[in-house]
Amino acid sequence: MTQKIIYIGLGSNLAAPETQITSARQAINALDNVQEQAFSSLYRSPPMGPQDQPDYVNAVMAVRTDLPAIELLHCLQKIELEQGRVRKDERWGPRTLDLDILLYDQDMINLPDLIVPHYGLAERAFVVYPLQEIAPELSVPGKGGIASLIEQCPLGGLMRLPL
């Protein structure tokens, strides 16, 4: 299988979120057949769901891999568990780590456990702004260029954190 560029969203709002993101980046880099291509700045954003939780820290990572999408998803879920993620029925609740496959090259994937491009990608400032930072020419299958997505996506409280 040929190598593809994959974009992964990283988010955390519990247990030292910046450290969680850094640890997840290292764990993803340690996966066999995965090479980091780019990593965005860290961004702080208000929670999407219940507002009685801490702000999130988010980033986007580009990797090159030949792993099939579902296999990569399972690797990312294992990293989440290793970093204390507890899966609950509550959507958008607090979590130590959330890793999402945002884009799998230009593929469109519709499986029970994985939909790519990620279903909320175009509406989420904490995804589109870091994506634009590392891939300003990116085209999102079925959605268009990242620059046009930015124009339609207000910051909504998103702030880039200082280095």
C-alpha positions as CSV (number, residue, x, y, z in Angstrom):
1,M,0.0,0.0,0.0
2,T,1.3,3.5,-0.8
3,Q,1.8,6.0,1.9
4,K,-0.8,8.7,2.4
5,I,-1.0,12.0,4.3
6,I,-3.4,11.8,7.3
7,Y,-4.5,14.7,9.4
8,I,-5.2,13.9,13.1
9,G,-7.0,16.2,15.5
10,L,-5.8,16.1,19.1
11,G,-7.8,17.5,22.0
12,S,-7.7,17.4,25.8
13,N,-9.3,19.3,28.7
14,L,-8.3,17.2,31.7
15,A,-5.1,16.1,33.5
16,A,-2.7,18.8,32.2
17,P,-4.0,19.1,28.6
18,E,-0.8,20.5,27.1
19,T,1.1,17.6,28.5
20,Q,-1.6,15.2,27.2
21,I,-1.2,16.6,23.7
22,T,2.6,16.4,23.8
23,S,2.5,12.8,25.1
24,A,0.0,11.8,22.4
25,R,2.2,13.4,19.7
26,Q,5.1,11.3,21.0
27,A,3.0,8.1,21.0
28,I,1.7,8.7,17.5
29,N,5.3,9.2,16.3
30,A,6.3,6.0,18.0
31,L,3.8,4.0,15.9
32,D,5.3,1.7,13.3
33,N,5.0,3.0,9.8
34,V,3.9,6.5,10.9
35,Q,6.1,9.6,10.2
36,E,5.2,13.1,11.4
37,Q,5.0,15.6,8.6
38,A,3.7,18.7,10.4
39,F,2.3,19.8,13.8
40,S,0.2,22.9,14.5
41,S,0.5,25.3,17.3
42,L,-1.6,24.6,20.4
43,Y,-5.0,26.3,20.5
44,R,-7.3,26.9,23.5
45,S,-11.1,26.7,22.8
46,P,-14.3,26.7,24.8
47,P,-15.9,23.3,25.2
48,M,-18.5,22.3,22.5
49,G,-20.9,20.5,24.8
50,P,-21.7,21.2,28.4
51,Q,-20.1,24.5,29.5
52,D,-19.4,23.3,33.1
53,Q,-16.0,21.8,32.0
54,P,-12.5,23.3,31.4
55,D,-11.5,24.8,28.1
56,Y,-9.9,22.4,25.6
57,V,-6.4,22.5,24.2
58,N,-6.3,21.4,20.6
59,A,-3.8,20.8,17.8
60,V,-3.6,19.1,14.4
61,M,-0.9,16.7,13.3
62,A,-0.1,15.6,9.7
63,V,1.5,12.1,9.4
64,R,2.5,9.9,6.5
65,T,1.6,6.3,6.8
66,D,0.6,3.2,4.9
67,L,-1.6,1.9,7.7
68,P,-5.2,1.3,6.6
69,A,-7.5,3.9,8.1
70,I,-9.3,1.5,10.5
71,E,-6.0,0.1,11.8
72,L,-4.7,3.7,12.4
73,L,-8.0,4.4,14.2
74,H,-7.5,1.4,16.5
75,C,-3.9,2.6,17.3
76,L,-5.2,6.1,18.2
77,Q,-7.9,4.6,20.4
78,K,-5.2,2.6,22.2
79,I,-3.2,5.7,22.8
80,E,-6.3,7.4,24.2
81,L,-6.9,4.6,26.6
82,E,-3.2,4.5,27.7
83,Q,-3.5,8.2,28.5
84,G,-6.6,7.7,30.7
85,R,-9.4,8.2,28.3
86,V,-12.7,6.8,29.6
87,R,-15.3,6.4,27.0
88,K,-18.8,7.4,28.2
89,D,-22.1,7.8,26.5
90,E,-22.0,11.6,27.0
91,R,-21.0,13.4,23.9
92,W,-18.6,16.3,24.1
93,G,-17.9,15.8,27.8
94,P,-14.5,16.3,29.5
95,R,-11.7,13.9,28.5
96,T,-8.0,13.4,29.0
97,L,-7.5,12.9,25.3
98,D,-9.4,12.8,22.1
99,L,-7.7,11.7,18.8
100,D,-9.7,12.0,15.6
101,I,-8.8,11.1,12.0
102,L,-9.8,14.3,10.3
103,L,-8.7,13.4,6.8
104,Y,-7.2,10.2,5.3
105,D,-5.5,11.7,2.3
106,Q,-8.3,12.5,-0.2
107,D,-10.3,9.3,0.7
108,M,-13.9,9.4,1.7
109,I,-14.6,6.7,4.2
110,N,-18.0,5.7,5.6
111,L,-17.7,2.8,8.1
112,P,-19.7,2.1,11.3
113,D,-16.6,3.2,13.4
114,L,-15.1,5.8,11.1
115,I,-16.3,8.6,8.9
116,V,-13.7,10.6,7.0
117,P,-13.6,13.5,6.3
118,H,-14.5,13.9,10.0
119,Y,-18.2,14.9,10.1
120,G,-17.7,18.1,12.0
121,L,-14.5,19.3,10.5
122,A,-15.8,22.3,8.5
123,E,-17.7,23.8,11.4
124,R,-15.0,23.5,14.1
125,A,-12.6,26.4,14.5
126,F,-10.3,24.3,16.6
127,V,-9.9,22.0,13.6
128,V,-9.9,24.4,10.5
129,Y,-7.5,27.0,11.9
130,P,-4.8,24.5,13.0
131,L,-5.3,22.7,9.6
132,Q,-4.8,25.9,7.7
133,E,-1.7,26.7,9.7
134,I,0.0,23.4,8.6
135,A,-1.7,22.9,5.2
136,P,-2.8,26.2,3.7
137,E,-3.4,24.7,0.3
138,L,-5.4,21.7,1.6
139,S,-8.6,20.7,-0.2
140,V,-11.1,18.8,2.0
141,P,-13.1,16.2,-0.1
142,G,-16.7,17.2,-0.5
143,K,-16.1,20.6,1.3
144,G,-13.6,22.6,-0.7
145,G,-10.4,24.4,0.1
146,I,-9.4,25.2,3.6
147,A,-9.2,28.9,2.9
148,S,-13.0,29.0,2.0
149,L,-13.8,26.9,5.1
150,I,-11.9,29.5,7.3
151,E,-14.1,32.3,5.8
152,Q,-17.2,30.5,6.9
153,C,-15.9,29.4,10.4
154,P,-15.8,32.1,13.1
155,L,-13.1,31.9,15.8
156,G,-15.7,31.4,18.5
157,G,-13.3,32.0,21.3
158,L,-10.4,30.0,19.8
159,M,-7.0,31.4,20.8
160,R,-3.5,30.2,19.7
161,L,-1.4,29.6,22.7
162,P,2.1,31.1,22.9
163,L,5.0,28.8,22.2
